[in-house]
């Protein structure tokens, strides 16, 4: 029986604190009470039977006094009652009383009310006694011609289940339903009838489909979905049928129902790998993404497009659709945009890169005009990175991209500006032809940069790549403009005293002349009252950074001035000009040093920055060739080494990706026989509809590392001892956001255990969804109890509890067996993930919970210890392999992972090998874990502590 055909039962909840009713009082209510009392009494009887009570004395009472009633509620309750009541004697023969019941239901099947007819037909689907069903068959057949669709569709279901369970009762069912289907007009009835033919007689279903294959588009969506399923199953079992039905699937791509379009596109891809079919399916997916408003739907369908791309032959078809895929960027959700940009970047080729860049440039400009939204900045960052990747892969595009992106250096959002700066640095180093253009644009936006971090980077780029005399002069002019009036200390003191007007701050010319002209302004009260606010606004950027106490930018400026001064000396032969330029650079450094030592800045200059500026002054005063080489050649070489290492790493990861995709079958590969393969190896042979249904029910088969049969046993937890009166063990099935506990309870005594209840409680961020219902266990009987637990965040949770029961006939209190704790492993929720160094540093600074774990292991090799930690924590190492290669006695690495709830976990491993203790000494050091939530940091620390030592073989 497939998962789709499992019977659904009616569950009725009952409060356990009420007294169990006596049989005599119930009999009295059922005989003499009014409709309301009879309804309540019937409910109590049903609950008693569900709890395992035997009430044979009430059967005849219910038949005599309740069955003839016409009340709809009672009729509905009676259906539940007859479903659960024992209908046979201990030796397996049908009870005599059931003949009366059968007659009552024959009358109900001919009742004028369609609700009573329909619900009775639904009840008959659950009957498992052929003797009861036999007399009802003519009435069931007659219901197929009832005027109301509710009765007809339930009649089809009843015929289907009876045919499946007892074929001899209605051997002509497929023929009957086929004739019914041909004449039926109602969509739900047609769907049920067609569904039955698919499972009972596929050939008839195909015959019907071939007669109306041209009208499929006019059918209702519920019937279209079943038709897609049939076509998939037929072509899956018999590939030669594909040509017959592929046109029908093409037509269903135009359906008005999104669900039908999605299923039809998925089926089309499995049936045909022709470029036209792939293009039609991809186009259908893209339309669905754009038209559907639900972000979850968009992400699911995008995943299908990503899966299509993984196939080498399909990738070429998708490359032509890049521009269509980019239409998805109109969605405001960041996650959808991120996935779309990644997909577009994977598919871009030299043919369409130009169009892609134009669209991305337009999107970047759009984000500039949008009123600030929290995701706008992140989206801009994504766009900048995508353009960066395009320019690196297709250098011809860089010239188009750079002028647009340079505008963002003056952006308020530091993260986007930092990404632009990183891109500009790489471009200026790689593409010699673009250097003049980049320097020119950089000088244009230099004065409007607002962030000190970006300012430092811009200074470095200008200092490193200005190679002409004019550019060097321009850099000096911009620096003077950005620094304002010098000497800084004197002008600031004068301004404080009110001797200088605020407008003068920005001018770079000689101060004396301006001071003589301004006399009368100094006494005007209007200016003096507004001066403090204006002073903050008009202060040049670099001067503002310095007065705020940020002298690291001063150290960066000193290096830049030294570089351009040394370059200027080599370019200009005239001694006077050389000395004049050097003197100007030294004056700027000296005035900054003076400012740092004064009390004007909010924070004094640090010793490191003083040392750096002093060193630069010394280099300029001596101008030695060695220093010239270090400043003007070695720095650039270091950058080119770093960029080439980065490029090599990217190429390596791309190569690995392409190797993964181009899976070829080797001549010595073993042949896989379908009957012998483990379930998880049958990827291409499995029924996709069955798989998706299992996934929705949380029964997905994960690929297990070792023997597929042994893997489940690893997750079985023993809850009680073998000598306890009740033995219990649980299989813990983790399915993303919820945990299903499948508990086996065994009665090891010779007594009947009544009201045997599994009572559970949770610790941590776990929540019990429903209380398991009580059971009655016969001597040495066993039962399975399922309990659902919801998980809200990533931390180690504990489930504990006990089994409580009454012994039949004993006068003592309830008995209790305490269960062992079930520990929920954090590793089920953590997945490896990657992020950039900048994002890692930012998160490291932001996250407030830190857990420091001391390394205590028996592993003696640094690299082996790191690999062991990665394996046991599911984290990914962000530090490149090149940085970890070689042996020097110590190692530092950054690790990163993300939970399925979107929580980030960072770790920094700092370990060393104590050489003085000999070659067999174990690794020592620390692992620092940082996370946003305390639970995540502590749980990950516990996991590392538990798994540090390598198990001895």
N, C-alpha and C positions, 0 to 999 in steps of 0.2 A: 504493500500500500504506500503510495507516495505521500509526501507531506501535505499536498493539497487536498487529499481525500480523508484526512483524519476527522473523526466525528467530533462535533462541538457539543459539550454537555452543559446543562444548566446548573450553576452553583448558587446555593442559597446560604447567606450568612446567618449566624444565630448568636445572640448574646449568651455567654456561658454562665452568667450569674443567676439565671432564672431556674426555678425548680422543674425537674422533668415531670410532665403531666402523667396522670394515671390512665390506664386503658379504659377503666369504667367511666370516668368523667368525659373522656373523648367520645366514647360510644354514645353517651347521653346527649352530648352536644350535636353529634352527627345525626342522631335520630330525631330529637325534639326541637333543636334550636332553629332560629331563623337563618336567613341567608348569610348574615354577617357572622353569626356564631359558627355556622358550618364552615365558612371560609377560613376562620381562625383555627378551628379544630383540624381541618385538612392540612393547613400549613404545618401545624405541630406534628401531625402524623408523618408528613414528608421528612421533616427534620429528624425525627426519631429513626426512620428507616435509613437515612443518610448516615446517622451515627452508629448504624449496625444493629439497632433494636429489631426484634422480630415481632410483628403484630398480626398474626394470622387471623385472630378473632375479629378484626375490624374489616376484613376484606368484604364479607357479605353485607355488613352494615352499609359500607360505602356504595356497593352495587345497588342496594335496595333504596337507600334514602338520599344519596347524593348524585348518582349517575343520571337519574331522570331530570334533574334540574336544568333549566335553560339559561341560567346566569352565566355571562361570558367569563367572568373572573374564575368561577368554579370550574368551568370547562377547561380553562387554561391550566389551572392547578391540577386537574385530573390527568391532563396529558403528562405532566411531570410525574405524578404519582404512578401512573401505569408504566412509565419509562423505567422507574427504579424498583418497583415492587417485585419480589420473586414470583415468577409466573409458572414455575414447575414444582413438582413434588421432589423430595430428596432423591428418588430413583430416576429423575429426569423427564417424567411424563407431565404433560400440560395439565394444569389444574382445571377441574370441571367448571369452576366459576367463570373462567376466562371466556367460555362460549357466550355467556351473557354480555360480557364486555365487548366481545367481537360484534355482536348484534347492535349494541349501542353505537359503535363506531361506524357500522354500515349505514345507520340512520343519519349520523353526523355528516357522512360523505354525500348524503343526498339532501342536506339541510339547505333551506333557501338563502341563509346568510353566508356570503362569500368568505368572511373572516373565519367562521367556524370550519368551513370546508378546507380552506387553505392551511390553517394551523393543524387540523387533523392530518392532512397529507404530510406536513412537515414531521409530525410525530411518527408517522408510519416509516419514515426514513430511518428511525432509530430502533425499530423493532427487529429482533433477531430470531423470532419464532415463525417458521414457515406455516405451521398449522393455523396460526392466528391470521396470517395474511391471505391465505388461500380463499376464504369466503368473501374477502373484500375486493378481489381483483376486478370483477365486473364494474363495481362502483368507481374504482380508481380509473379504469379506462374511460368511463363515462365523463369523468371530470376533465378529460382532455378537450371536451367540446363545450365546456362551460363558457358563459358569456363574459365572465370577468377574468382579466389576465393574471391576477393574483392566484386564482385557483389553478389556472392552466399551467403556470410556471412551476407551482409546487407539485402538480401532478406529474410533470416531466421528471422532477427530482426524485419523487417517490418511485416512479417506474425505473429510473436509473439505478437506485440503490437496491431495489428488489431484484432487478435483473443481474446486478453484480453479485448479490449474496445468494439468491435462489433462482437460477436461470430457468429451472423447469416450470416455475409459476407463470412466467411470461416469456416463452422462447421467441416470440415474434417481436420483441420490444424494439430492436433497431429499425425494422421495417415500419412499425407503427409510428415511431418518432420521426422517421424520414418523411413519411406521408404528412404527418402533422406539421413538420418544418416547411414543406413546400407550400402549404396553404396558410400558414400563420402570418399575421401582420405585426404583432407586438414585438418590440425589440428585445425585451427581457426574456420573453418566452422563447424567441428564436435563439437567443444566446445560450439558454439552458439546454435546449434541444441539441444545438450544434455541439455544445460541450460534451453532452452524453455520447453523441456519435463519434467524437474524436477518441474517447476512451473505450467505447464499446464496439464500434465497428468503423474503423478508419476509412475503409474503402467507400462506404456509403457517404461519409462526410465529404470525401474527395469528389464523389459523383455529384453531390449537391452543389459543392463549390464550383465545379466545372460548368454547371448549368447557369450559374449566376455570377460568373467571374467578372463580367463586364459591369455589373451593377454594384460591385463591392463598395465603391466610393459613396453610394447613396445610403448604405447601411448605417445604423447607429454605432457609436464608438465602442460600446461594450461588445458588440458582435464582431467589429473589426479587430479588436484585440485578440479575440479567440481565433479568428481566421489567421492572424499573424502567427499565433502559437502553433496552429495546425501545420501551416506551410513550413515553419522552422523544423517541426518534428519530422515531417515527411521527408524533407530534403536532407535532414541530419541522418535519418535511417537509410535513405535511398538517394544518393547524390544525383542519379540519372534523372530524377524528377525536377531538377532545378530549372531547366529551360521552360518547363510548363508553367511555373508559378512566378518567375522573377518579374514578369510584366505587372502582375497583380501587386507585388510588393512596391514596385516603382509608383504605381497609382496611389498606394496607401501613404506614400511620402507627402502627398498633397492633402491628406485628411485634415479636417478642421480641428480634430482633437490632438492636443500636444502629446498625450500619452501614446496614442497610436503612431504618431510620427516618430517618436523616440524609439518605440519597439521595432517599427518597420525599418528604421535606419540601422539599428543594431543587427537585425536579421539579415538585411541586405549585405552588410559587411561580411557576415559569416558565410553567406551563400555564394558571393562572387568577389573576386579580387580584381576585376576589370577596372581600369582607370575611371570609366564613366560611372560605374556603380559607387566607387569610393568617393568620387567628386559629388555625386548626388546625395550620398549619406552625410558627407561633411557639410555640404551646403544646408542640409536639413538641420543638422546639429547647430550650426551657426544661427540660423533663423530662430531656432528654439531659444538659444541663449539670449538673443536680442529681445524677443517678444515676451519671454517669461519674466515676471517681476520678482519671483522668489530667488534670493541669492543662493540658497542651497541647491536649487535646480540648476542654476547657472554653473555652479562649481562641479556638480555631478556630470553635466553634459560636457564641460571643458575637459574633465578627466577622460571622457570617451574620445575626445579629439586628440588628447595627449597619447592615449593608447594607440590610436590610428597611426600617429606619427612614428611610434616605435618600430613600425614595420618598414623596412628599407624601401620596398616598392611603393608603398602608400605615401611615403614622405614626399616624393616628387610631385604627386598630385596635390598634396596639401600646400606645397610651396606656391602654387598659382593662386591659392586662396588667402594668402597672408593679408591682403588689403581688406578682405571681408572679415577676417578674424579681428582685425583692428577696430572694426565697428563696435565691438564689445566694450571698448574703452569708454563708451558713453555711460556705462554703469557707474554709479558713484561709489560702490563698495570696493575697498582697497584690496581685499583678498582676491576678488575676481580680476581686478586690473593687473595685479601682480602675476597671476597665473597666465593671463592673456599675453602680457609683455614677454614672459619667459617662453611661451609657445611660439610667439612671432619671431623672437630672437633665434630660437632653434631652427626655424624654418627659413629664415632669410637667406637669400642667395644674391649673387652679383646682378641678377636680372631685376630683382625688385627692391634692392637696398635703397635706391634713390627715392622711390615712392614711400618706403617705410620711414626714412629720415624726414621727409616733408611732413608726413602725418605727425610724427613725434615732435617735430619743431612747433607745429601748430598747437599740439596739446600742451607743450611747455609754456607757450605764450598765453594760452587760455588760463593756466594756473596762476599766472601773474595778475590777471584782472579779477579773479574770483575773490569774493569776500572771504577772509580767513576762516577756514574750516579745519578742524584738527587733523583730518586726513590729507588736506591739500598739500601740506609740506612733505608728507611721506610720499605722496604720489609724485610730486616734483622730483624728489630724490630718486624714485624708481625710474622716471623718464631719463634723468641725467645719466644714471648707470647704464640704461639700455643704449642710449646714444654713445656713451663711452665704449661699450662693447662693440657697437657697429663700427665706430671709427677705428678701433684697433684691428678688427677683422678685415675692414675695407678702407684702407688709408685714404683713398680718393675722396671719401666723404668728410674727412676731418675739416677741410677748409670751409665747407658749408655749415658745419655744426658749431665750430668754435665761436664765431662772432655772436651767435644767439646765446650760447651758454655763458659767455663772459659777463653778460649783463647781470647774471645771478650772483656774481661775487659780492655785489653790494646788497644782497638780499638780507632780510632780518633773520631768516632761518639759517642758522649756522651749519646744520647738517647738510643741506642741499649745496650751500656754498663750498663746504669742505669737499664734497664729491666732485664739484666742478673743478676745484683747485687741483685735486688729485689727477683728474683727467687732463687738465692743461699741462701739468708737470710731465705726464707721460708723453703727451703729444709733442711738446716742445723738444723733448729729448730724442724722440724717435724720428720725427719728420723735420729735417733741416730746412726744407723749403718754407715751412709755415712759421719759422721763428720770427721773421720781421712782423708778420701779421699779428702774432700772439703778443709780442712786446708792445706793439702800437696800441692794441685793444686794452692791454693790461695798464698801460700808462693813462688811458682814457678813464678807466673805472677806478683807478687807484685811490683817488681822493674820496670817493663815496663809499669805500669799504667801512662797514660798521663794527665788524667783529674782530677782536684782537688776534684770534687764532688765524683767521683768514688773512689778516694784515701781515702776520709773520711769514706765512707761506708765500704771499705775493712779493714781499721784500726779497725772499730767498730766490724766487724765479727771476726777478728783475736783476738781482746782483749776479746771478749765475749766467744769464743768457744775453745781457746787453753787450754787444760786441763792437758797435760803431761809436765814434766820438760823440755824435749828435744824441744817440740814445743814452749814453752815460750822462751827458749834460742834462737831458730831460729827467732822468732818475733823480739827479741831485736837486733839480728845481722842484720836483714833486715832493721830495723829502723835506726840503726847506719850507715848502708851502704847508705840508702836513704838520710840521713842528711849530710853526708860528714864529713869533718874535723871539730873537735870542740876544743876549743870554737869558735863559728862561727864568732863572731865580730872580734876577733884577726886575724883569718886566712884570712878573707875578706880584712881587712886593709892591711895585709902583701901583699896580692895578688895585691891590687890596687897599692901598692908601688913597685911592681915588684920583691919582694923577694922570691916569691914562683913560682914554675913552674906549668903550668896548669895540667899536668898529676897527680900531687899529690892530687888534689882535691878528687878523688874517693877513695883514700886509707884510711883505717880506723886505721892503725897501729900507733905507737908513732911517732911524728913528728921530734924529735931531730935528730935521726939517719939519716933520709932522708935529712934533711937540711945540715948535714956535708958533705954528698956525692955529693951535687949538684953544688957546687961553680962555676965551669966554665960555666954552662949553662946560668947563670943569665946575662952574658954580650953578649950573642949571639943575633944579631939584627933580624935574621930570625924569631926566636920564639917570640920576643917581638912585631914584626910587626903583627903577626897573632893572638896574644893573645886575643883581644877583641871578635873576632868571635868565637874562640875556647872555650872561657870561657863560653859563652852562651850555646854552644852545650854540653859541658862536665859536666855542673853543675848537680848534682844529683837531682831527681825530688822534694823531699820534701824541699830541700834547695832552689830550684828555686821558689816554691810556697811562701815560707816565704819571700824571697827577693823581690817578687812581691807585698808583703804587704797583702797576704791572711793568716791572723792569726787564722781564724776560724778552719782551719785544725790543727793548733797547740793546740787549746783547745781540739779537738777530740783526738789528739795524747796523751795529758796529761791524759785524762780519760782512754785511752787504757793502757798506761804505769802503771797507778795506779791499774787497774784491774789485769794485769798480775803480777805486783809486789806483790800484796796482795795474789794472788793465789800461787805464787812461795814460799812465806813465809810459807804458810800452807803445801806445798808439801815437802820442804827441811828442814831438822831438824838442819843442821849445821848453827850456828849463823853467822859465818864469811861470808858464801856464801849469807845468807839472807841480811846482811848489805851491802855487796858488790853490790848486784843486786839493792837494794833500792837506794843506793848512785848513781849508774849509771843512774837510771831513774830520780832521782832528778837533777843530773847534766844536763841531756838533757833538762829538763824543765827550769832550771835556765838559761842555755845558750840561749834558745829561748826567755825568758823574757828579757834578756840582749839585744838581737838583736832587739826586738820590741821597746825598749826604745831608741835605737841608731838611728842615721840618715841614716843608710845603706838601709833599705827597702824603696820601693817606697811610701808605705803608713804606718804610724805608727800603732802599735797595739791598738785595741779598749779596753776600760775599761772592757767590759764584758769578753773579752778573758783573760785579766790580772787577773780578779777575779777568773775565772775558773782554770787557771794554778796555781794560789796561793792556791786555795782550795785543789787542788790535792797534792801540795807540803805539805800542812799541814796534810792531811790525811795520807800520807806516813810517815811523821815524827812521827805521834802519833800511827798509826796502831790500832785504836780502833775496837772492835768487831762489834759495831753498823754500822760503816762506811763500814766494810767488807761486812756485810749483804746487805747494800744498793747498793754497787757497784757490788757485784757478784751474788745477787739473785733477788733483786727487778727489776733491768733492764730487765732481761730475762723474768720475770713474766709479765711485761708490754707488751713485744713483743708477748708472747703466748696469752695474752688476746686479743690483736689487731687481730692476725691471726685467732683465733677461732671465733671472731665476724665477720670477713670477710668471713670465711668459712660458717658460719651460714646463712649469707645474701645470699651467692651464692646458697646454698641449697634451701633457701626459694624461690628465683627467679626461680630455676629449677623446684621446686614443682608447682609453679604457672603456668609455661609453660606447664608442663605435664597435669595439670588439665584442662588447656585451650584446649589441644589437645584431651583428652579423653572425648569428649562430649557424654554423654549417655542420652537417652530419658527417662524422668521420667514418671511414670505411670499416674500422674495427669497433664501432659503437654497437652495443648489444641491441637486438631487436626487442621491442616491447610488445608483449602479448597482452591484449586487453584484459583477458581473464586473470592474468597474474599480476597486473599492476596494482600498486597501493592506490587508495582513493585519490590522494593528492597529486598523483602523477598523470592523471587522465585529463589534463587541461583541455586538449582539443577535442576529446571524445565525449566530454560531459554535456549534458543537456543544460543550456544556459538558463532556461526558464526555471528549471529545478534548482540550479545554483543560486539564482537571485532570490528565490523564495526561501531557501535555507539561510541565505545571508540576512534577509529581513527578520527571520525568526531567531537569529543569533546562533545558528548551528554551523557556521562556516568552518571548513576544515583548514586549520593552519598547517603549513608545511612543517612537519616535525623533523628534527635533526636525525634521530636514529630510527629504530624500528617503529612504524606507525602504530602497532598494537601495544607496545610497551609504554608509549608516551602518555596515555591517559592514566595509567597506573601511578605515574610520578606525582599526579596531582590529587591522589586519594589520601585523605587525612583520617587516621583512626581517632574516633572521638571518645570511646569508652573501652574498658578492658574486656578481655575474652571471658572473664568469670563474672561480669556484671549480669544482673537479670535481663537487662536490655542491652544488646550490643549495637553500636551505631558507628558508621563511617560515612564520610562525605567526599564527593567529588566536586572540586571547586572549579567552575567554568567561568573564566573572566571574559566578558564580551563588551569591551570598550566601557560604556557608562554604567553597566550593571553587572552584578556577579550573580550567577545562579548556583545555589548549593543543592546538589542532588544527594539527599541523605538516605542511606539504607538503614532501616531500623529492624532488628531481629529480636523476636521474643524467645529467650533461651529457657523460659520456665514452662511448666506443665499447666499453668493457669491461663485463663482468658484475660487479657489486659484491656480494660475499657478506658475510654477517653484518653488514650495515649497521645500526649501532646508534645510537640517539639517547641520549646520556648527559647527564643533567641534574643540576644541584646548585642549592641555594637558599640565599639569605642573608636573614636577618630571621626573622619568625615564620611561615615557610612550611614545609610538609613534603611531600615527594614521596610519593604514595601507593603507586605501583607503578612498577617499572622497565619502560620500553617494550620489547617483545620485538624481537629482531633480524629483519631482512628480507633478501631477496635481490632486487636490482634489475637488470633486464635493461638492455642499452644504451639510453640515452635514455628509460628508463622513469621513472615517478613513483609515489609512494605517499603515503598519509596516515597519520600516526602520531598517536595521541591520548595525552596524558599528563595525569593528575589531580594537582592540588596542593591540599592542605588549608591553610586559613588559620585562625590561632588568635587574632590580635588586629589592631588597626588600626595598621599602620605601613607605610611604603614598603618593599616587598620587591623583591628582585632574583633573577631566575632566569637562570643562565648554564650553559654546557655546550659539548659538541662532538659532531660526527658522526664515528664511527669505522667503518672498513670494510676488507675485504680485497679485492684485485683477483684475479679468477679466473685461475689459472695463473701468477701472479707469485710470485717467491720472496722478495720483500721483506717487511719487517715491516708491521704494520697501518698504514693511512693515517689521518690525523686532520685534520678541518676545524673550526677553532674558531668558535663562534657568537657573534654580538653578544648583549649582555645584554638581557633583557626586564625592563622596569621595571613593577611593579604599582602602579597609581595608587590612592592612598588615598581618592580621591573616590568610588570604587565602594562604599565601606563607610560613608560619612558621610551622615547624613540630617538635615535641619533639625528642631529640636525646640524646645519652649518650657518655661520654668520661671519661678517667681515671683522677684521681686527678692531676697527673703530667702534662697531656696534658692541663687540665684546667688552671693550674698555668702558663704554658708556653704561652698559648694564652693570658692570662690575662696580662702578661708582654709585649707581642708583640703588642697587639691592641692599637692603638693610640687614638681612639675616646671614650671618657667616658661621660656619661650623669648621673648626680646625681639627683634622684627624692626623694623629701621629702615625707614621709608617711603622708597622710592627709585622714583619714578614720573614719567611724563610727563603725567599727568592734572592739569588745573588747577582743577577744581571739586571741592569737598569732598564734596558729595552724590553726584556721579558716581563718585568714588573708592570711597565706601562701597558703592554698588550693585555696582561692579565686583568688590570683595572678596567680597561676599555671593554673587555669581554663581559666582565661581571657587572658593569653598571650601565651597559647599553649606550655609553657616551661616545662622541666622536672627537678625535684629536684634531684641533685646528692648526696646531704648529706643523709646518710643512716637514716632509720626511727629510729633506736636505738639511734642515736645521737640527734634526735629531740624529743624523747619521754621524759616524765617527765615534771615538771613545775618548772622553776627557775626565771621567770620574764623577761628573755631576750632570744633571738633566733638569730642564724646566719645560713644561708643556701646558698648554691651555686646552681644556676639554669643554664640550658643550652638548647639551641635549634639550629636547623639548617634550613636555608631556602631552597626552592627547587632549588635555584641557587647555592647552595653549600656555602653560607655565614654563618659564625658562629655568634651566639649571646650569650654573657655571662652575668649573673647578679648575684650580691651578695646582699642578703637581710639581713640587720642588724636591728632588731626591738626589742623593749622592751615594757613592760607594766608598766607605772608609778604608782607603788603601792600607793605612798603617796597621789594620787588624788582619791583614792577609787576604788571599784570593777567595777564600770561602766565606768571608764576612757578608752577612745579609745587607740589603739596601736599607738606608735610613733616610729620614726627611719628614716632610709634612705634605698633606693635601688640604687645601683650603677650598671649601664649597660655599658658594653664595647663591641665594635664591630670594625671590620676593616674599614667599611665605615661610613661616618657621617650620611647618610640617615637612615641606619639601627638603629643606636644608638638613633637618635632623634625620629624616628617613634615609636620605642618600648617604649621610655620614655613617648611619648604622649599617647600611648595606656594604659600604666599603670596609668597615671594621670587621664585619662577619666574613667577608670573602678575601681578605688580604692574603692570608696564608694559602699557599698552594697545597692542595690535597696530596698526601704521599701515596704513590701507586703501590 
